[in-house]
Amino acid sequence: MIDVNGQVAFLTGAAEGLGRTVATELAAAGMRLALMDVQAEKLERATRELREGGAEVLPIVVDLADADATRRAAEEALDHYGTPRALIHNAALLREVSMLDVTFENWRRETDIILQAAFVLSKAVWPGMTEARSGSIVYVSSGSALGGFVKETAYTPGKHGQEGLMKVLALEGRPYNVAVNTISTGRPIDTPMSDSHYTDEMRIGIVPPSTLAPAFAFLAGIDADFATGHRFNAYQVSEAIRVTREQTAGR
């Protein structure tokens, strides 16, 4: 593991919800940030707040369903910062539509944001990470990556695809000390996505995104010797970090 202070992270889906909270955690760890999101006003607000706190932030408004736009966004971030220490692909779109009603355009947009963008962004940072023999790529996964859900005709395949891409890149990245992992929340989290999709039963045990954020700063600093090809649980990792900090402070 390395000290991430002064290092660079590329983070998608950073304008609100979990991504916004993760951006705050990474900034608190001293990381310089390239934040990508399609929501221009919310991204501008997040950038302003982070900068007021002393963070160095490059906001990039991009529709991650567009492969060319995603590639240009990655190139902009690389031109500005160089190769990042960490790439965290958090952006996703979930529309609950049955197979009878889903259109090909609906299916493509969801899977492109989740899986295509994961590939395009990873492809962009891969040469620099392997040359530096340092880097951590994290795809934000979910329970949908392990089991299917009704009306997730696009979201679930996209998340399954991320798991497959992670497994391949973990094997290819290991000789270069590049860690590639996925991470699920481990608990239901209170975000705009949960507001629109969670039932009352699914909201049992819900936690704020800040409860999970420490896990992402931790994974930003790992290398392949520590862990690669794994599926982390953000809640469990963050709780372990919290307990360790409390024990250290109590000594």
Contacts in CASP RR format, 6 or more apart in sequence:
PFRMAT RR
TARGET T0000
AUTHOR 0000-0000-0000
METHOD contacts of the structure
MODEL  1
MIDVNGQVAFLTGAAEGLGRTVATELAAAGMRLALMDVQAEKLERATREL
REGGAEVLPIVVDLADADATRRAAEEALDHYGTPRALIHNAALLREVSML
DVTFENWRRETDIILQAAFVLSKAVWPGMTEARSGSIVYVSSGSALGGFV
KETAYTPGKHGQEGLMKVLALEGRPYNVAVNTISTGRPIDTPMSDSHYTD
EMRIGIVPPSTLAPAFAFLAGIDADFATGHRFNAYQVSEAIRVTREQTAG
R
1 221 0 8 1.000
1 222 0 8 1.000
1 223 0 8 1.000
1 226 0 8 1.000
2 85 0 8 1.000
2 134 0 8 1.000
2 221 0 8 1.000
2 223 0 8 1.000
4 26 0 8 1.000
4 29 0 8 1.000
4 30 0 8 1.000
4 31 0 8 1.000
4 85 0 8 1.000
4 86 0 8 1.000
4 217 0 8 1.000
4 220 0 8 1.000
4 221 0 8 1.000
5 29 0 8 1.000
5 30 0 8 1.000
5 31 0 8 1.000
6 30 0 8 1.000
6 31 0 8 1.000
6 32 0 8 1.000
7 30 0 8 1.000
7 31 0 8 1.000
7 32 0 8 1.000
7 84 0 8 1.000
7 85 0 8 1.000
7 86 0 8 1.000
7 220 0 8 1.000
7 221 0 8 1.000
8 31 0 8 1.000
8 32 0 8 1.000
8 33 0 8 1.000
8 34 0 8 1.000
8 81 0 8 1.000
8 82 0 8 1.000
8 83 0 8 1.000
8 84 0 8 1.000
8 85 0 8 1.000
8 86 0 8 1.000
9 26 0 8 1.000
9 31 0 8 1.000
9 32 0 8 1.000
9 33 0 8 1.000
9 34 0 8 1.000
9 84 0 8 1.000
9 85 0 8 1.000
9 86 0 8 1.000
9 87 0 8 1.000
9 88 0 8 1.000
9 220 0 8 1.000
10 33 0 8 1.000
10 34 0 8 1.000
10 36 0 8 1.000
10 74 0 8 1.000
10 77 0 8 1.000
10 84 0 8 1.000
10 86 0 8 1.000
10 87 0 8 1.000
10 88 0 8 1.000
10 121 0 8 1.000
10 125 0 8 1.000
11 19 0 8 1.000
11 22 0 8 1.000
11 23 0 8 1.000
11 26 0 8 1.000
11 33 0 8 1.000
11 34 0 8 1.000
11 35 0 8 1.000
11 36 0 8 1.000
11 88 0 8 1.000
11 90 0 8 1.000
12 36 0 8 1.000
12 37 0 8 1.000
12 64 0 8 1.000
12 88 0 8 1.000
12 89 0 8 1.000
12 90 0 8 1.000
12 91 0 8 1.000
12 117 0 8 1.000
12 121 0 8 1.000
13 19 0 8 1.000
13 35 0 8 1.000
13 36 0 8 1.000
13 37 0 8 1.000
13 90 0 8 1.000
13 91 0 8 1.000
14 20 0 8 1.000
14 22 0 8 1.000
14 23 0 8 1.000
14 33 0 8 1.000
14 35 0 8 1.000
14 36 0 8 1.000
14 37 0 8 1.000
14 43 0 8 1.000
14 46 0 8 1.000
14 90 0 8 1.000
15 35 0 8 1.000
15 37 0 8 1.000
15 39 0 8 1.000
15 42 0 8 1.000
15 43 0 8 1.000
15 45 0 8 1.000
15 46 0 8 1.000
16 37 0 8 1.000
16 39 0 8 1.000
16 42 0 8 1.000
16 46 0 8 1.000
16 191 0 8 1.000
16 192 0 8 1.000
17 191 0 8 1.000
17 192 0 8 1.000
17 193 0 8 1.000
17 209 0 8 1.000
18 90 0 8 1.000
18 140 0 8 1.000
18 185 0 8 1.000
18 189 0 8 1.000
18 191 0 8 1.000
18 209 0 8 1.000
18 212 0 8 1.000
18 213 0 8 1.000
19 90 0 8 1.000
19 209 0 8 1.000
20 42 0 8 1.000
20 46 0 8 1.000
20 209 0 8 1.000
21 208 0 8 1.000
21 209 0 8 1.000
21 210 0 8 1.000
21 212 0 8 1.000
21 213 0 8 1.000
22 88 0 8 1.000
22 90 0 8 1.000
22 209 0 8 1.000
22 213 0 8 1.000
22 216 0 8 1.000
22 217 0 8 1.000
23 33 0 8 1.000
23 35 0 8 1.000
23 46 0 8 1.000
23 50 0 8 1.000
23 57 0 8 1.000
24 50 0 8 1.000
24 213 0 8 1.000
25 210 0 8 1.000
25 213 0 8 1.000
25 214 0 8 1.000
25 216 0 8 1.000
25 217 0 8 1.000
26 33 0 8 1.000
26 86 0 8 1.000
26 216 0 8 1.000
26 217 0 8 1.000
26 220 0 8 1.000
27 33 0 8 1.000
27 50 0 8 1.000
27 53 0 8 1.000
27 54 0 8 1.000
27 55 0 8 1.000
27 57 0 8 1.000
28 217 0 8 1.000
29 217 0 8 1.000
29 220 0 8 1.000
30 55 0 8 1.000
31 85 0 8 1.000
31 86 0 8 1.000
31 217 0 8 1.000
31 220 0 8 1.000
32 55 0 8 1.000
32 56 0 8 1.000
32 57 0 8 1.000
32 81 0 8 1.000
33 50 0 8 1.000
33 55 0 8 1.000
33 56 0 8 1.000
33 57 0 8 1.000
33 58 0 8 1.000
34 57 0 8 1.000
34 58 0 8 1.000
34 60 0 8 1.000
34 76 0 8 1.000
34 77 0 8 1.000
34 80 0 8 1.000
34 81 0 8 1.000
34 84 0 8 1.000
35 43 0 8 1.000
35 46 0 8 1.000
35 47 0 8 1.000
35 57 0 8 1.000
35 58 0 8 1.000
35 59 0 8 1.000
35 60 0 8 1.000
36 60 0 8 1.000
36 61 0 8 1.000
36 62 0 8 1.000
36 64 0 8 1.000
36 73 0 8 1.000
36 77 0 8 1.000
36 91 0 8 1.000
37 43 0 8 1.000
37 59 0 8 1.000
37 61 0 8 1.000
37 62 0 8 1.000
37 91 0 8 1.000
38 61 0 8 1.000
38 62 0 8 1.000
38 63 0 8 1.000
38 64 0 8 1.000
39 61 0 8 1.000
40 61 0 8 1.000
43 59 0 8 1.000
43 61 0 8 1.000
44 59 0 8 1.000
46 59 0 8 1.000
47 57 0 8 1.000
47 59 0 8 1.000
50 57 0 8 1.000
51 57 0 8 1.000
58 76 0 8 1.000
58 77 0 8 1.000
58 80 0 8 1.000
58 81 0 8 1.000
60 73 0 8 1.000
60 76 0 8 1.000
60 77 0 8 1.000
62 69 0 8 1.000
62 70 0 8 1.000
62 72 0 8 1.000
62 73 0 8 1.000
63 69 0 8 1.000
63 70 0 8 1.000
64 70 0 8 1.000
64 73 0 8 1.000
64 91 0 8 1.000
64 112 0 8 1.000
64 113 0 8 1.000
64 116 0 8 1.000
64 117 0 8 1.000
65 93 0 8 1.000
65 108 0 8 1.000
65 109 0 8 1.000
65 112 0 8 1.000
65 113 0 8 1.000
65 116 0 8 1.000
65 117 0 8 1.000
66 112 0 8 1.000
67 112 0 8 1.000
67 116 0 8 1.000
67 117 0 8 1.000
67 120 0 8 1.000
70 116 0 8 1.000
70 117 0 8 1.000
70 120 0 8 1.000
70 121 0 8 1.000
71 120 0 8 1.000
71 124 0 8 1.000
74 120 0 8 1.000
74 121 0 8 1.000
74 124 0 8 1.000
74 125 0 8 1.000
75 124 0 8 1.000
77 84 0 8 1.000
78 124 0 8 1.000
78 125 0 8 1.000
83 125 0 8 1.000
83 128 0 8 1.000
83 129 0 8 1.000
83 131 0 8 1.000
83 132 0 8 1.000
84 125 0 8 1.000
84 129 0 8 1.000
84 135 0 8 1.000
85 134 0 8 1.000
85 135 0 8 1.000
85 136 0 8 1.000
85 220 0 8 1.000
85 221 0 8 1.000
86 135 0 8 1.000
86 136 0 8 1.000
86 137 0 8 1.000
86 138 0 8 1.000
86 219 0 8 1.000
86 220 0 8 1.000
86 221 0 8 1.000
87 121 0 8 1.000
87 122 0 8 1.000
87 125 0 8 1.000
87 136 0 8 1.000
87 137 0 8 1.000
87 138 0 8 1.000
88 138 0 8 1.000
88 140 0 8 1.000
88 216 0 8 1.000
88 219 0 8 1.000
88 220 0 8 1.000
89 117 0 8 1.000
89 118 0 8 1.000
89 121 0 8 1.000
89 122 0 8 1.000
89 137 0 8 1.000
89 138 0 8 1.000
89 139 0 8 1.000
89 140 0 8 1.000
89 162 0 8 1.000
90 140 0 8 1.000
91 113 0 8 1.000
91 114 0 8 1.000
91 117 0 8 1.000
92 110 0 8 1.000
92 113 0 8 1.000
92 114 0 8 1.000
92 140 0 8 1.000
92 142 0 8 1.000
92 155 0 8 1.000
92 159 0 8 1.000
92 193 0 8 1.000
93 109 0 8 1.000
93 110 0 8 1.000
93 113 0 8 1.000
93 114 0 8 1.000
93 155 0 8 1.000
94 110 0 8 1.000
94 152 0 8 1.000
94 155 0 8 1.000
94 193 0 8 1.000
94 197 0 8 1.000
95 106 0 8 1.000
95 110 0 8 1.000
95 154 0 8 1.000
95 155 0 8 1.000
96 150 0 8 1.000
96 151 0 8 1.000
96 152 0 8 1.000
96 197 0 8 1.000
97 106 0 8 1.000
97 151 0 8 1.000
97 153 0 8 1.000
97 154 0 8 1.000
98 150 0 8 1.000
98 151 0 8 1.000
98 153 0 8 1.000
99 153 0 8 1.000
102 153 0 8 1.000
102 154 0 8 1.000
106 154 0 8 1.000
107 153 0 8 1.000
107 154 0 8 1.000
108 154 0 8 1.000
109 154 0 8 1.000
110 154 0 8 1.000
110 155 0 8 1.000
110 158 0 8 1.000
111 154 0 8 1.000
111 157 0 8 1.000
111 158 0 8 1.000
114 155 0 8 1.000
114 158 0 8 1.000
114 159 0 8 1.000
114 161 0 8 1.000
114 162 0 8 1.000
115 158 0 8 1.000
115 161 0 8 1.000
115 162 0 8 1.000
115 165 0 8 1.000
118 139 0 8 1.000
118 162 0 8 1.000
118 165 0 8 1.000
119 165 0 8 1.000
122 137 0 8 1.000
122 165 0 8 1.000
122 169 0 8 1.000
122 180 0 8 1.000
125 137 0 8 1.000
126 169 0 8 1.000
126 178 0 8 1.000
129 135 0 8 1.000
129 137 0 8 1.000
129 176 0 8 1.000
129 178 0 8 1.000
130 173 0 8 1.000
130 176 0 8 1.000
130 178 0 8 1.000
133 176 0 8 1.000
133 177 0 8 1.000
133 178 0 8 1.000
134 177 0 8 1.000
134 178 0 8 1.000
134 223 0 8 1.000
135 177 0 8 1.000
135 178 0 8 1.000
135 179 0 8 1.000
135 221 0 8 1.000
135 223 0 8 1.000
136 178 0 8 1.000
136 179 0 8 1.000
136 180 0 8 1.000
136 181 0 8 1.000
136 219 0 8 1.000
136 220 0 8 1.000
136 221 0 8 1.000
136 222 0 8 1.000
136 223 0 8 1.000
137 166 0 8 1.000
137 169 0 8 1.000
137 178 0 8 1.000
137 179 0 8 1.000
137 180 0 8 1.000
137 181 0 8 1.000
138 180 0 8 1.000
138 181 0 8 1.000
138 182 0 8 1.000
138 183 0 8 1.000
138 216 0 8 1.000
138 219 0 8 1.000
138 220 0 8 1.000
139 162 0 8 1.000
139 163 0 8 1.000
139 165 0 8 1.000
139 166 0 8 1.000
139 181 0 8 1.000
139 182 0 8 1.000
139 183 0 8 1.000
140 182 0 8 1.000
140 183 0 8 1.000
140 184 0 8 1.000
141 159 0 8 1.000
141 162 0 8 1.000
141 163 0 8 1.000
141 182 0 8 1.000
141 183 0 8 1.000
141 184 0 8 1.000
141 231 0 8 1.000
142 159 0 8 1.000
142 184 0 8 1.000
142 185 0 8 1.000
143 159 0 8 1.000
143 184 0 8 1.000
144 152 0 8 1.000
144 155 0 8 1.000
144 156 0 8 1.000
144 159 0 8 1.000
144 160 0 8 1.000
145 156 0 8 1.000
145 159 0 8 1.000
145 160 0 8 1.000
145 161 0 8 1.000
145 162 0 8 1.000
145 163 0 8 1.000
145 182 0 8 1.000
145 184 0 8 1.000
145 231 0 8 1.000
147 156 0 8 1.000
148 156 0 8 1.000
149 155 0 8 1.000
149 156 0 8 1.000
162 182 0 8 1.000
163 182 0 8 1.000
163 231 0 8 1.000
166 180 0 8 1.000
166 181 0 8 1.000
166 182 0 8 1.000
166 229 0 8 1.000
166 231 0 8 1.000
167 229 0 8 1.000
169 178 0 8 1.000
169 180 0 8 1.000
170 179 0 8 1.000
170 180 0 8 1.000
170 181 0 8 1.000
170 224 0 8 1.000
170 228 0 8 1.000
170 229 0 8 1.000
173 180 0 8 1.000
173 224 0 8 1.000
173 228 0 8 1.000
174 224 0 8 1.000
174 228 0 8 1.000
176 224 0 8 1.000
177 223 0 8 1.000
177 224 0 8 1.000
177 225 0 8 1.000
178 223 0 8 1.000
178 224 0 8 1.000
178 228 0 8 1.000
179 219 0 8 1.000
179 222 0 8 1.000
179 223 0 8 1.000
179 224 0 8 1.000
179 226 0 8 1.000
179 227 0 8 1.000
179 228 0 8 1.000
179 229 0 8 1.000
180 228 0 8 1.000
180 229 0 8 1.000
181 219 0 8 1.000
181 227 0 8 1.000
181 228 0 8 1.000
181 229 0 8 1.000
181 230 0 8 1.000
181 231 0 8 1.000
181 232 0 8 1.000
182 229 0 8 1.000
182 230 0 8 1.000
182 231 0 8 1.000
182 232 0 8 1.000
183 215 0 8 1.000
183 216 0 8 1.000
183 219 0 8 1.000
183 231 0 8 1.000
183 232 0 8 1.000
183 233 0 8 1.000
183 234 0 8 1.000
183 237 0 8 1.000
184 231 0 8 1.000
184 232 0 8 1.000
184 233 0 8 1.000
184 234 0 8 1.000
185 212 0 8 1.000
185 233 0 8 1.000
185 234 0 8 1.000
185 235 0 8 1.000
186 212 0 8 1.000
186 233 0 8 1.000
186 234 0 8 1.000
186 235 0 8 1.000
186 236 0 8 1.000
187 205 0 8 1.000
187 206 0 8 1.000
187 207 0 8 1.000
187 211 0 8 1.000
187 212 0 8 1.000
187 235 0 8 1.000
188 194 0 8 1.000
188 198 0 8 1.000
188 202 0 8 1.000
188 203 0 8 1.000
188 204 0 8 1.000
188 205 0 8 1.000
188 206 0 8 1.000
188 207 0 8 1.000
189 206 0 8 1.000
189 207 0 8 1.000
189 208 0 8 1.000
189 209 0 8 1.000
189 211 0 8 1.000
189 212 0 8 1.000
190 206 0 8 1.000
190 207 0 8 1.000
190 208 0 8 1.000
190 209 0 8 1.000
191 209 0 8 1.000
194 202 0 8 1.000
194 203 0 8 1.000
194 206 0 8 1.000
198 206 0 8 1.000
207 235 0 8 1.000
211 235 0 8 1.000
211 238 0 8 1.000
212 234 0 8 1.000
212 235 0 8 1.000
212 238 0 8 1.000
213 238 0 8 1.000
214 237 0 8 1.000
214 238 0 8 1.000
214 241 0 8 1.000
214 242 0 8 1.000
215 232 0 8 1.000
215 234 0 8 1.000
215 235 0 8 1.000
215 237 0 8 1.000
215 238 0 8 1.000
215 241 0 8 1.000
216 234 0 8 1.000
218 237 0 8 1.000
218 241 0 8 1.000
219 232 0 8 1.000
219 237 0 8 1.000
END
